[in-house]
């Protein structure tokens, strides 16, 4: 399961901004971010690169 973004958002926020906001939330929930059905950011990749070892066994 991951965080799914909707293309319909009030306020005219850009796609880049929406994805950026979703990534920050996804880090807390340790999940991936999807845009229009495609993965645009993976928690496991970020955790590996950043050295974040919080519960890596669950991600691998």
Protein Blocks (a to p, Z undefined) as FASTA:
>chain_A
ZZdddfbdghiiafklmmmmmmmmmmmnopaddeehiafbdfklmmmmnopaghklmmZZ
